[in-house]
Every structure is written in structure tokens, then in C-alpha cells.
Amino acid sequence: MDSSAGEGGLLGLAFEPAFRTNGFFYVYYVSITGGTRSIGRGMADAFLAEGAKVVVNGRDEEKGQQCLREMNA
């Protein structure tokens, strides 16, 4: 992974036992750099809605705290 682009990475992935036939896999933990705003925030919200455990990284502590409050985290 090239972290210079500010991209986050997958921390955990589980494949459905029938993955070969249905293509299902489950994300359990994700790390999203820049997750307090824009696309990163949208990704964090979407993963949380699906039950994932999410690590949100950002540069501004105040925005991070606001993000946590809004996510009820």
C-alpha cells in the first residue's frame, strides 16, 4: 500500500465459506486515513452501518472528536 497518497488500508477480511459460488466476503476492521471528512467519512459511515469496526485517522483532533460524536462512537 502506498501511504503517501493518504489512503487507508484493510486490517481484516473474512471470506464466506461459499465464496467461490457467491463472492461474499466480510470486512471486520478497516483503517481510513482522512476519515473525518469527504469520501473517507462516507466510507467510515458505510462500514459502520454494515457492522464493521472502523479506525478513523485524521490530522485535526477537533474534527476527529466531532466525527466520533456524530458517529455515536
SULTAZI-V882916 format. One record per helix or strand of 2 or more residues. SS is the DSSP state (H for helix, E for strand). FROM is the first residue (numbers start at 0). TO is the last residue. If there is no record, write none. Layout:
# SULTAZI-V882916
[[SS,FROM,TO] [SS,FROM,TO]]
This chain:
# SULTAZI-V882916
[[H,2,4] [E,8,14] [H,18,21] [E,24,32] [H,37,48] [E,52,56] [H,60,69]]
